Amino acid sequence: MTSVHKDASLGLAKAGLVWLKGHPEMYEKWLDGVTTTDGKPGAPAFKAYLDSKA
């Protein structure tokens, strides 16, 4: 996994997204019970966002 320490051009925001992508257990806990505006589970929506950005 790439980190901002290994690649300074990565930037902090991108490094955070990369880290989250590699640790889904973290955001799955954070998003437990959270839904999207259309009532769907939030974790899959966030994973789709991570896949598009990280």
Protein Blocks (a to p, Z undefined) as FASTA:
>chain_A
ZZfklmmmnommlmmmmmmmmmmmlmmmmmgoiacfkopafklmmmmmmmmmZZ
